[in-house]
Each structure stands twice: as C-alpha cells, then as structure tokens.
Amino acid sequence: MGVGNLLLSAAILFSGNTYARMQDISDYLKLPILCKSQFYALQKRYLFPVINETWISCQIGVLDGLSREPKMVLSGDGRCDSPGHSAKYGTYSLMDVDTGLIVDFVVLNKADPSVKNSNAMEPMGLKQCLSNMKKWNISINILTTDRHKTVRKILRVEFPEITHQFDLWHFCKSIIKKIIKAWGKK
C-alpha cells in the first residue's frame, strides 16, 4: 500500500468529503487516484480503528475529569441521516455545557431490533447515553434537550432526579408556530 493512498483516504474522510466528490475532481484533472473499493478498505482497516481508539482515549480523559464534578449540566440532541420519518441511522450526543466537550454519543441503526422505527432513535439514544453516564458515576443535575414528547416522558418517569429544561431555540420555535397558527385563525 502506498502512503499517498492512505493519506488521500484520510484527507477525504477527515475533511468531511466523499469519495464520489474526490473522484469527480480527479476526473476533471485527469489525475489517477485509488479506486473506490481500496478507499473503503483503507478506511475500514486503518482509519476507523485509529479514530475509535482516539475517541475512547479522549472520552476516558474527559469522563474521568467530569466524574469528579458534583453535578453536571449537559445538553443532548439527536440527529438522523435524513429528514422525516425514513432515517436509517441516527446519533445522540451529550455535551457538557460548561466546557463544550462531547461527553458521550451513540450511533443507532433502524435495523437494530431494539429500535422500533426512526422516530424511536432519539429517545433510545438518550437512554443509552444516560445509562453510560450512570456507569461512569456522573451525576447529572440539569439536562437541556429539544421538546421531543418521548424524551420528556423518559426524563420524567425514568430519570426524575434530573432537572429537564428545553433548548431555548426549540422552545421559541414552538411559540412562533403557535402565534402564526393563532393569527391564521382570525
């Protein structure tokens, strides 16, 4: 394997680009690059393991430091790979509000038997992240999320010790919708 192929694969991945975009650029330049299967093989064999190892190392350091804090203020949100109700993959992330560090995240797949549908991915992700926080003995005082109904119920029923607050942006967005709806009726 050439070092250039590995570096090019890393550059594409770490810059957030896709192989297809890089292939288009190389075609215009008449610049030969590694083939698609080689690109994905390099990602799988070398890049993903390094990324995973680095993430775990950093997460352990962050969680170890945060576990000494008496109470944490976190913010959580889910994100899906496509809009609407047809997402195949989703992530849920928890961020420490004071430091801006991501303390945990999970990747969810609609094909997982424990995930009923794409709407269930956000609540499932939240539960997994909060379970991980308990494993690390991290006490959460306040958690800010969007206004997802199932998330509200989970926090109210399963985690009553956590003060649940709404993200101001989502809260204002819902108020604006109600005002617009009320004005439309008059």
Number of C-alpha atoms within 10 A of each C-alpha: 7 7 8 11 16 18 13 16 25 18 12 16 17 12 8 9 11 12 18 10 11 15 18 11 12 13 12 9 9 10 9 9 16 15 11 13 9 15 19 14 12 18 18 12 10 13 18 14 12 13 13 11 11 12 13 12 11 14 16 14 12 16 19 14 10 19 15 12 12 10 13 19 17 23 22 23 20 21 17 21 11 12 8 9 11 13 17 16 17 21 19 23 20 25 19 18 16 9 11 11 14 18 22 20 20 18 15 23 17 18 12 12 8 12 17 12 16 20 18 17 27 25 22 22 26 24 19 18 20 21 13 16 18 12 9 14 14 20 19 19 14 17 21 20 22 18 15 15 9 14 21 16 13 15 19 14 10 10 14 11 13 17 14 19 15 16 16 13 9 14 14 12 11 13 11 12 11 12 11 11 11 10 9 8 6 5
